[in-house]
């Protein structure tokens, strides 16, 4: 699989009896920015909450992958 563009997110949702989902998500914002009242983080938080559900028996982890550079002068 080709590398996803950065930044991207990995969501792992694990339930009972080895059930679950593994998702890789890349969010690309529009030219003028994200949707009004939302951010990439708020979208990911909502998705994690939906996967977690009301019962509390699903363990959800969210990891953000990005590349950063530093200038060491």
Backbone as ProteinMPNN parsed JSONL, in Angstrom:
{"seq_chain_A": "XXXXXXXXXXXXXXXXXXXXXXXXXXXXXXXXXXXXXXXXXXXXXXXXXXXXXXXXXXXXXXXXXXXXXXXXX", "coords_chain_A": {"N_chain_A": [[0.849, -1.173, 0.0], [0.566, 2.185, -0.833], [2.169, 4.986, 0.767], [0.264, 7.052, 2.927], [-0.672, 10.497, 2.532], [0.724, 12.957, 4.705], [-0.603, 14.951, 7.414], [-1.848, 11.916, 8.905], [-4.286, 9.722, 10.397], [-4.632, 6.954, 12.635], [-7.028, 4.763, 13.675], [-7.88, 2.457, 16.069], [-10.227, 0.208, 16.965], [-11.304, -1.974, 19.312], [-13.235, -4.656, 20.251], [-15.182, -7.063, 22.106], [-14.354, -10.592, 21.965], [-12.423, -10.593, 19.867], [-13.387, -8.831, 17.946], [-13.586, -5.897, 15.849], [-12.3, -2.797, 14.412], [-9.88, -1.434, 12.174], [-8.787, 1.586, 11.165], [-7.485, 3.801, 8.718], [-7.072, 7.191, 8.278], [-7.123, 10.058, 6.299], [-7.421, 13.462, 6.413], [-8.365, 16.023, 4.395], [-8.43, 19.393, 4.209], [-10.609, 21.986, 2.953], [-9.905, 24.641, 0.532], [-10.217, 27.084, 1.87], [-10.044, 26.32, 4.442], [-11.235, 24.206, 7.208], [-14.586, 22.792, 7.661], [-17.116, 25.014, 8.869], [-17.053, 25.543, 12.314], [-15.872, 23.116, 12.872], [-13.009, 20.996, 13.265], [-10.125, 19.119, 12.201], [-9.392, 17.553, 14.374], [-11.748, 17.57, 15.941], [-13.489, 16.156, 14.299], [-12.243, 13.636, 14.266], [-12.389, 13.022, 17.0], [-15.179, 12.783, 17.307], [-15.7, 10.587, 15.639], [-14.261, 8.588, 17.003], [-15.746, 8.535, 19.402], [-18.19, 7.58, 18.444], [-17.457, 5.012, 17.611], [-16.684, 3.952, 20.047], [-19.092, 3.792, 21.438], [-22.069, 3.407, 23.525], [-22.063, 1.416, 25.429], [-19.523, 1.027, 26.463], [-17.742, -1.048, 26.142], [-15.88, -1.144, 24.162], [-12.597, -0.6, 23.214], [-10.893, 2.18, 22.166], [-8.295, 3.542, 20.305], [-6.48, 6.365, 19.218], [-4.186, 7.543, 16.931], [-1.986, 9.971, 15.716], [-0.138, 10.61, 12.847], [2.578, 12.403, 11.694], [4.88, 14.496, 9.909], [7.514, 16.358, 11.028], [9.734, 19.113, 10.897], [12.844, 20.464, 11.98], [14.927, 23.253, 12.366], [18.215, 23.241, 12.855], [20.429, 25.395, 13.651]], "CA_chain_A": [[0.0, 0.0, 0.0], [1.334, 3.424, -0.884], [2.079, 5.798, 1.976], [-0.739, 8.104, 2.944], [-0.098, 11.836, 2.76], [0.739, 13.365, 6.114], [-0.779, 14.032, 8.532], [-2.951, 10.975, 8.842], [-4.679, 9.172, 11.684], [-4.953, 5.536, 12.722], [-7.974, 4.462, 14.74], [-8.025, 1.03, 16.34], [-11.358, -0.036, 17.855], [-11.285, -3.399, 19.629], [-14.337, -5.077, 21.11], [-15.128, -8.414, 22.674], [-14.2, -11.756, 21.078], [-11.56, -10.243, 18.726], [-14.063, -8.003, 16.955], [-13.062, -4.544, 15.832], [-11.97, -2.092, 13.188], [-8.655, -0.658, 12.053], [-9.039, 2.594, 10.134], [-6.504, 4.832, 8.408], [-7.852, 8.336, 7.819], [-6.443, 11.302, 5.93], [-8.396, 14.541, 6.287], [-7.872, 17.132, 3.574], [-9.319, 20.538, 4.396], [-10.864, 22.792, 1.765], [-8.975, 25.743, 0.275], [-10.378, 28.148, 2.867], [-9.992, 25.734, 5.777], [-12.202, 23.148, 7.49], [-15.983, 23.202, 7.761], [-17.385, 25.952, 9.962], [-17.32, 24.94, 13.613], [-15.232, 21.814, 13.016], [-11.582, 20.876, 12.979], [-9.744, 17.728, 11.984], [-9.42, 16.867, 15.664], [-13.126, 17.363, 16.396], [-14.04, 15.081, 13.467], [-11.675, 12.38, 14.754], [-12.952, 12.771, 18.334], [-16.546, 12.312, 17.123], [-15.632, 9.232, 15.096], [-13.851, 7.704, 18.103], [-16.871, 8.406, 20.326], [-19.188, 6.711, 17.806], [-16.942, 3.646, 17.658], [-16.659, 3.536, 21.45], [-20.469, 3.425, 21.763], [-22.607, 3.71, 24.851], [-21.86, 0.309, 26.366], [-18.212, 1.14, 27.094], [-16.968, -2.286, 26.033], [-14.97, -1.034, 23.017], [-11.404, 0.182, 23.488], [-10.539, 2.921, 20.965], [-7.068, 4.334, 20.367], [-6.291, 7.269, 18.093], [-2.796, 7.946, 16.775], [-1.762, 10.908, 14.607], [1.191, 10.51, 12.246], [2.94, 13.597, 10.954], [6.301, 14.76, 9.743], [7.903, 17.706, 11.436], [11.143, 19.438, 10.658], [13.419, 21.491, 12.842], [16.135, 23.875, 11.83], [19.283, 23.32, 13.839], [21.446, 26.311, 13.127]], "C_chain_A": [[0.893, 1.234, 0.0], [1.155, 4.198, 0.422], [0.974, 6.827, 1.833], [-0.052, 9.451, 3.067], [-0.218, 12.192, 4.236], [-0.015, 14.664, 6.277], [-1.912, 13.051, 8.242], [-3.149, 10.356, 10.216], [-4.9, 7.673, 11.564], [-5.868, 5.359, 13.922], [-8.055, 2.947, 14.86], [-9.146, 0.885, 17.357], [-11.458, -1.538, 18.07], [-12.392, -3.702, 20.627], [-14.111, -6.484, 21.637], [-14.924, -9.464, 21.586], [-13.448, -11.425, 19.781], [-12.296, -9.511, 17.619], [-13.417, -6.631, 16.931], [-12.836, -4.002, 14.443], [-10.576, -1.505, 13.303], [-8.855, 0.304, 10.894], [-7.824, 3.494, 9.97], [-7.26, 5.973, 7.756], [-6.917, 9.493, 7.48], [-7.518, 12.35, 5.72], [-7.745, 15.667, 5.498], [-8.878, 18.267, 3.686], [-9.478, 21.289, 3.082], [-9.888, 23.952, 1.659], [-9.034, 26.847, 1.302], [-10.372, 27.605, 4.286], [-11.07, 24.693, 5.968], [-13.637, 23.687, 7.468], [-16.171, 24.102, 8.975], [-17.724, 25.192, 11.245], [-16.688, 23.584, 13.827], [-13.746, 21.931, 12.721], [-11.291, 19.408, 12.701], [-9.843, 16.941, 13.281], [-10.842, 16.611, 16.138], [-13.809, 16.265, 15.577], [-13.537, 13.729, 13.967], [-12.235, 12.025, 16.127], [-14.378, 12.223, 18.223], [-16.566, 10.878, 16.593], [-15.232, 8.228, 16.177], [-14.996, 7.479, 19.087], [-17.94, 7.487, 19.744], [-18.736, 5.251, 17.841], [-16.966, 3.096, 19.079], [-18.048, 3.092, 21.895], [-20.848, 3.739, 23.192], [-22.286, 2.637, 25.877], [-20.511, 0.385, 27.077], [-17.361, -0.099, 26.988], [-16.039, -2.296, 24.825], [-13.818, -0.115, 23.404], [-10.954, 0.849, 22.187], [-9.257, 3.705, 21.207], [-6.946, 5.147, 19.084], [-4.833, 7.709, 18.077], [-2.69, 8.861, 15.569], [-0.323, 10.758, 14.15], [1.451, 11.773, 11.446], [4.45, 13.696, 10.833], [6.554, 16.188, 10.166], [9.378, 17.91, 11.151], [11.582, 20.501, 11.656], [14.68, 22.011, 12.166], [17.156, 24.002, 12.946], [20.392, 24.163, 13.249], [22.653, 26.352, 14.018]], "O_chain_A": [[1.864, 1.306, 0.753], [0.129, 4.083, 1.092], [0.771, 7.399, 0.762], [1.032, 9.545, 3.643], [-1.153, 11.772, 4.918], [-0.065, 15.439, 5.322], [-2.807, 13.324, 7.443], [-2.284, 10.456, 11.086], [-5.308, 7.181, 10.511], [-5.534, 5.753, 15.039], [-8.272, 2.245, 13.873], [-9.039, 1.377, 18.481], [-11.672, -2.292, 17.121], [-12.479, -3.095, 21.695], [-13.0, -7.012, 21.613], [-15.281, -9.248, 20.428], [-13.806, -11.927, 18.715], [-11.875, -9.563, 16.463], [-12.763, -6.241, 17.898], [-13.135, -4.648, 13.439], [-10.139, -1.124, 14.389], [-9.07, -0.125, 9.761], [-7.207, 3.904, 10.953], [-8.003, 5.764, 6.797], [-6.041, 9.857, 8.265], [-8.436, 12.143, 4.926], [-6.703, 16.194, 5.888], [-10.038, 18.119, 3.303], [-8.608, 21.241, 2.212], [-9.128, 24.216, 2.591], [-8.021, 27.487, 1.586], [-10.66, 28.338, 5.232], [-11.754, 24.325, 5.013], [-13.862, 24.882, 7.282], [-15.473, 23.966, 9.979], [-18.582, 24.308, 11.247], [-16.932, 22.949, 14.853], [-13.296, 22.841, 12.025], [-12.139, 18.549, 12.947], [-10.317, 15.805, 13.293], [-11.123, 15.545, 16.684], [-14.628, 15.52, 16.114], [-14.315, 12.782, 14.08], [-12.526, 10.859, 16.395], [-14.749, 11.306, 18.957], [-17.359, 10.055, 17.049], [-15.803, 7.14, 16.256], [-15.198, 6.359, 19.556], [-18.535, 6.695, 20.475], [-19.547, 4.356, 18.076], [-17.236, 1.914, 19.289], [-18.177, 2.125, 22.646], [-20.05, 4.269, 23.965], [-22.242, 2.921, 27.075], [-20.368, -0.14, 28.182], [-16.346, -0.205, 27.678], [-15.469, -3.335, 24.492], [-14.032, 1.006, 23.864], [-10.664, 0.159, 21.209], [-9.142, 4.44, 22.188], [-7.273, 4.667, 17.999], [-4.309, 8.189, 19.082], [-3.244, 8.561, 14.511], [0.602, 10.777, 14.962], [0.634, 12.167, 10.614], [5.192, 13.052, 11.574], [5.883, 17.114, 9.71], [10.164, 16.963, 11.17], [10.785, 21.323, 12.108], [15.391, 21.274, 11.483], [16.974, 24.787, 13.876], [21.194, 23.687, 12.444], [23.609, 27.072, 13.73]]}, "name": "protein", "num_of_chains": 1, "seq": "XXXXXXXXXXXXXXXXXXXXXXXXXXXXXXXXXXXXXXXXXXXXXXXXXXXXXXXXXXXXXXXXXXXXXXXXX"}
